[in-house]
Amino acid sequence: MFEFRLGVDDLAATWFAYSPLQEAVLGLRARHWPSYYPEQQPWIAGWQDRYAALDTELLDVLIAPSGFVPDFLTPRPAAPRPDFADELAEMARTPPEVVRADLLAAYPGGGCPLPPVLAAPVDDPAALAALTARAAEALEAYWTRCLAPVWWPRARSVLEADLAYRARLLAERGAEGLFADLDGRISWRDGVLRLTDHTPVVLALGDSVVEVAGRGLVLIPTLGGRGAQTDITQDDPPLITYPARGRATMAEGLTGPGGPAGPPSAPAASAGPAGLVGLIGPARARLLMLLAAPASTTELAHRLGVTPGAVSRHLGALAAAGLLERTRHGRRVLYRRSGLGDALTAGRP
């Protein structure tokens, strides 16, 4: 168990972010454990041929059999919405001694030995630097050919929706309400945030008390986690990743091997109650049904298989009628149902 002891200044300095590089790296888990990530399998099927042409000798071992990831592959975000290229450049600058320590922590020996592609350079600083550069190149190719075209826009919308929800929750219920809602592994009481992780790697480390001591806390939603986690070492400002709210919606509209291989089919979500369809029409009713969680115009267009312009016109009409709320994040606008929209979709008067 980890205990993070936060003062008032730490709570004030707590912030949320998401990381494209972390999503790329942790997303490799879905290939190893498909039953744990069913919503990702249609996407993986769509880019399988492209993935097979990459540096799979290295990519396939970036996730240890325990599920652990060497920490240098997922540097802390420097901003709430960092650029993938910037994160990758930071990762490539990791000193060889840090890479070595992280590899040995992920592959501690015994029943989890270093695979040959990692074991050969582990005691040679120059070879470790070359391995880090190779990992950066492999991840860049994986991102460019498999994730960036279609998967990332969908994933980013889910992560943005999570950030919007957490901001509203913090405003309405404060820190106690925010932490209570993050994940079942997390609890909060009397200024102490507790994270209970029963994975074998973490249990072997024993309990750890972390004095945040004015450094603040970074909270990161992810599609690649099964539960809230922190990193092994606590030398840097503390970070906790947790499963993103709404991650199951990644599968909506993917009835077969869609994903990057081609556009998804129409989503399975119904157009809603017959009375609602008669009142506002099937297209707007379907949009209203989809907007139980926030989403952008681009994300909705992708899920429905129509143009963003068509979606934008319907969203404008629904918002003008008071059925939707809008939240701006930088250049992006997220829509979600208002209280009136919830009542209509539920068939309440």
C-alpha positions in Angstrom: 0.0 0.0 0.0 1.1 3.5 -0.8 0.2 6.4 1.5 0.5 9.9 0.0 0.4 12.6 2.7 -0.8 15.8 1.2 -0.9 19.2 2.8 -3.2 22.1 1.8 -0.6 23.4 -0.7 -0.4 19.9 -2.2 -4.1 19.8 -2.8 -4.0 23.2 -4.4 -1.2 22.0 -6.7 -2.9 18.7 -7.7 -3.7 18.6 -11.4 -4.8 16.3 -14.1 -3.2 15.4 -17.4 -3.2 12.6 -20.0 -0.2 11.3 -21.9 -0.2 10.2 -25.6 3.1 8.3 -25.0 1.7 6.5 -21.9 -1.4 5.5 -23.9 0.8 4.1 -26.7 3.0 2.1 -24.3 0.3 0.9 -21.9 -1.9 0.1 -25.0 0.6 -2.7 -25.7 -0.9 -4.6 -22.7 -4.1 -5.1 -24.7 -2.1 -7.4 -27.1 -0.8 -9.5 -24.2 -4.1 -9.8 -22.3 -7.0 -9.5 -24.8 -9.6 -10.7 -22.3 -8.8 -7.8 -20.0 -9.2 -5.2 -22.8 -12.1 -6.4 -25.0 -12.9 -2.8 -26.2 -9.5 -2.6 -27.8 -9.5 -5.9 -29.7 -11.4 -4.6 -32.8 -8.9 -1.8 -33.2 -5.9 -4.2 -32.8 -7.4 -6.5 -35.5 -7.6 -3.5 -37.8 -3.9 -2.6 -37.6 -2.5 -6.1 -37.0 -0.8 -6.3 -40.4 0.8 -2.9 -39.9 2.0 -3.8 -36.4 3.5 -7.1 -37.6 5.8 -5.1 -39.9 7.3 -3.0 -37.0 10.1 -3.8 -34.6 8.1 -6.4 -32.8 11.2 -8.0 -31.3 11.4 -5.0 -29.0 7.8 -3.7 -28.8 6.6 -7.1 -27.6 8.9 -7.1 -24.5 8.3 -3.5 -23.4 5.6 -4.9 -21.2 6.9 -7.4 -18.7 5.0 -10.7 -18.1 3.8 -9.2 -14.8 2.3 -6.3 -16.7 4.9 -3.9 -15.4 6.4 -1.2 -17.7 9.9 0.2 -17.3 9.3 3.7 -15.9 11.5 5.6 -18.4 9.0 4.7 -21.2 6.3 6.8 -19.5 7.8 10.1 -18.4 5.6 12.4 -16.3 3.6 14.8 -18.5 4.9 18.4 -18.4 1.5 19.8 -19.3 -2.1 18.6 -19.2 -2.1 17.7 -22.9 1.5 17.1 -24.0 2.5 16.5 -27.6 3.6 12.9 -28.4 6.7 14.0 -30.2 7.8 16.1 -27.2 7.2 13.2 -24.8 9.1 10.8 -27.0 12.1 13.2 -27.2 12.2 13.4 -23.4 12.1 9.6 -23.2 15.0 9.3 -25.6 17.1 11.5 -23.4 16.8 9.2 -20.4 20.3 8.6 -18.9 21.6 4.9 -19.4 21.8 4.3 -15.6 18.1 5.2 -15.2 17.2 2.9 -18.2 19.2 0.1 -16.6 17.5 0.5 -13.2 14.0 0.6 -14.7 14.6 -2.5 -16.9 15.8 -4.5 -13.9 12.8 -3.3 -11.8 10.4 -4.5 -14.5 12.3 -7.8 -15.0 13.5 -8.7 -11.5 14.9 -12.1 -12.4 13.7 -15.4 -11.0 10.6 -16.2 -13.0 10.8 -12.9 -14.9 14.3 -12.8 -16.5 15.3 -10.1 -19.0 14.6 -11.2 -22.6 17.7 -11.4 -24.8 17.0 -8.1 -26.6 17.1 -6.3 -23.3 19.7 -8.4 -21.5 22.5 -8.0 -24.0 22.9 -4.2 -23.5 21.9 -3.9 -19.9 25.5 -3.5 -18.5 26.9 -1.4 -21.3 26.0 2.4 -21.2 26.6 2.9 -24.9 24.5 -0.1 -25.8 21.7 1.1 -23.4 21.7 4.5 -25.1 21.3 2.7 -28.5 18.5 0.6 -27.0 16.7 3.7 -25.8 17.0 5.3 -29.3 15.7 2.1 -30.8 12.7 2.0 -28.4 11.9 5.6 -29.4 12.0 4.8 -33.1 9.9 1.7 -32.6 7.3 3.6 -30.6 7.2 6.4 -33.1 6.5 4.0 -35.9 3.8 2.2 -33.8 2.2 5.6 -33.1 2.3 6.8 -36.7 1.2 3.7 -38.4 -1.3 2.2 -35.9 -2.6 4.7 -33.4 -2.5 8.2 -34.7 -4.8 8.0 -37.7 -8.1 6.9 -36.1 -7.5 5.3 -32.7 -6.0 8.3 -31.0 -8.8 10.8 -31.9 -11.3 8.4 -30.3 -9.0 7.8 -27.3 -8.3 11.5 -26.8 -12.1 12.2 -26.7 -12.5 9.6 -23.9 -9.6 11.1 -21.9 -10.9 14.7 -22.5 -14.3 13.6 -21.3 -12.8 12.2 -18.1 -10.9 15.5 -17.4 -14.2 17.4 -17.9 -16.0 15.1 -15.5 -13.3 15.3 -12.8 -13.2 19.1 -13.0 -17.0 19.2 -12.5 -16.8 16.7 -9.6 -14.0 18.7 -7.9 -16.1 21.8 -8.1 -19.2 20.2 -6.8 -17.9 17.8 -4.2 -14.3 18.9 -3.3 -11.2 16.8 -2.9 -12.9 14.1 -0.9 -15.6 13.5 -3.5 -13.0 13.6 -6.3 -10.7 11.0 -4.7 -13.6 8.7 -3.7 -14.7 8.5 -7.3 -11.3 7.8 -9.0 -10.9 4.0 -8.4 -11.7 1.3 -5.9 -8.0 1.1 -5.0 -8.0 4.7 -3.8 -9.3 6.0 -0.5 -8.9 9.4 1.2 -9.0 10.3 4.9 -7.5 13.0 7.1 -5.1 14.3 4.5 -3.8 10.9 3.5 -4.5 9.4 0.0 -4.1 5.6 0.1 -3.5 3.4 -2.9 -3.8 -0.3 -2.5 -2.3 -2.3 -5.3 -2.2 -6.1 -5.0 -0.1 -6.8 -8.1 2.9 -9.1 -7.3 5.5 -6.5 -8.3 4.1 -3.9 -5.9 3.5 -6.3 -3.1 7.2 -7.3 -3.2 8.1 -3.7 -2.6 6.2 -3.4 0.7 4.3 -0.5 2.0 5.5 3.0 1.2 4.8 6.4 2.8 5.2 9.4 0.5 5.5 12.8 2.0 4.3 15.0 -0.9 5.9 18.0 0.8 4.7 20.7 -1.5 5.4 18.9 -4.8 1.8 18.5 -5.7 0.2 15.4 -7.3 -0.4 14.5 -10.9 -3.5 12.4 -11.7 -3.6 10.7 -15.1 -6.6 8.8 -16.7 -5.6 6.0 -18.9 -7.2 3.4 -21.2 -4.3 0.9 -20.5 -4.8 0.3 -16.7 -6.8 -2.2 -14.8 -6.7 -0.2 -11.6 -5.0 2.8 -10.1 -1.2 2.6 -10.0 1.8 4.7 -9.1 5.4 4.2 -10.2 7.9 2.1 -8.2 10.2 4.9 -7.1 9.0 8.2 -5.5 12.0 10.4 -6.2 10.0 12.6 -8.6 6.7 14.5 -7.9 4.1 11.8 -7.2 1.9 10.5 -10.0 -1.1 8.2 -10.0 -2.7 6.7 -13.0 -6.3 5.5 -12.9 -8.7 3.8 -15.4 -10.4 6.5 -17.5 -14.1 6.8 -17.1 -16.0 5.8 -20.2 -13.1 3.7 -21.6 -15.6 1.0 -22.6 -17.0 3.4 -25.2 -13.9 2.7 -27.3 -15.7 -0.3 -28.7 -18.9 1.6 -29.7 -19.4 1.3 -33.5 -16.8 -1.3 -34.0 -18.7 -4.5 -34.8 -15.8 -6.1 -36.6 -12.1 -5.4 -37.4 -12.7 -1.7 -37.9 -10.3 0.8 -36.2 -7.5 2.1 -38.4 -8.2 -0.3 -41.2 -11.4 1.6 -42.1 -14.4 3.5 -40.7 -16.4 1.9 -38.0 -20.0 0.8 -38.6 -22.9 2.7 -37.1 -22.9 2.5 -33.3 -25.1 0.0 -31.5 -26.7 2.8 -29.4 -30.4 3.1 -30.2 -32.0 6.3 -31.3 -33.8 6.4 -28.0 -37.5 6.1 -26.9 -40.1 6.4 -29.6 -41.5 9.6 -28.2 -38.1 11.2 -28.2 -37.5 10.2 -31.9 -40.9 11.6 -32.8 -40.1 14.9 -31.0 -36.6 15.7 -32.3 -36.0 13.1 -35.1 -33.8 10.0 -35.1 -30.4 11.7 -35.9 -30.7 14.2 -33.0 -32.2 11.6 -30.7 -29.2 9.3 -31.3 -26.8 12.1 -30.6 -28.6 12.8 -27.3 -28.4 9.2 -26.3 -24.7 9.1 -27.0 -24.0 12.2 -24.9 -24.4 10.7 -21.5 -20.6 11.3 -21.3 -18.9 14.3 -22.9 -17.7 14.1 -26.5 -16.4 16.4 -29.2 -17.9 17.0 -32.6 -15.1 15.0 -34.3 -15.6 12.1 -32.0 -19.3 12.0 -32.5 -18.9 12.2 -36.3 -16.5 9.3 -36.2 -18.8 7.2 -34.0 -21.8 7.9 -36.3 -19.9 7.6 -39.6 -21.0 11.1 -40.8 -19.3 14.4 -41.4 -18.4 16.8 -38.6 -20.5 19.5 -40.3 -23.7 17.4 -40.1 -23.1 16.7 -36.4 -22.3 20.3 -35.7 -25.7 21.5 -37.0 -27.6 19.0 -34.9 -25.5 19.8 -31.8 -26.2 23.5 -32.3 -29.9 22.9 -32.4 -29.9 20.6 -29.3 -27.8 23.1 -27.4 -30.2 26.0 -28.4 -33.1 23.9 -27.0 -31.3 23.5 -23.7 -30.7 19.8 -24.1 -26.9 20.0 -24.1 -24.2 21.7 -22.1 -20.9 22.8 -23.7 -17.4 22.9 -22.1 -14.4 24.4 -23.8 -10.9 22.8 -23.4 -8.4 24.9 -25.4 -9.6 24.8 -29.0 -11.9 21.8 -28.4 -15.5 21.9 -27.3 -17.1 18.9 -25.5 -20.8 18.4 -25.4 -22.9 16.4 -22.9 -26.6 16.1 -22.0 -28.1 18.7 -19.7 -30.5 17.9 -16.9 -33.4 18.4 -19.4 -31.6 16.1 -21.9 -31.3 13.4 -19.3 -34.9 13.7 -18.4 -36.0 13.3 -22.1 -33.8 10.3 -22.7 -35.1 8.6 -19.6 -38.7 9.3 -20.7 -39.4 11.5 -17.7 -41.9 14.4 -17.9 
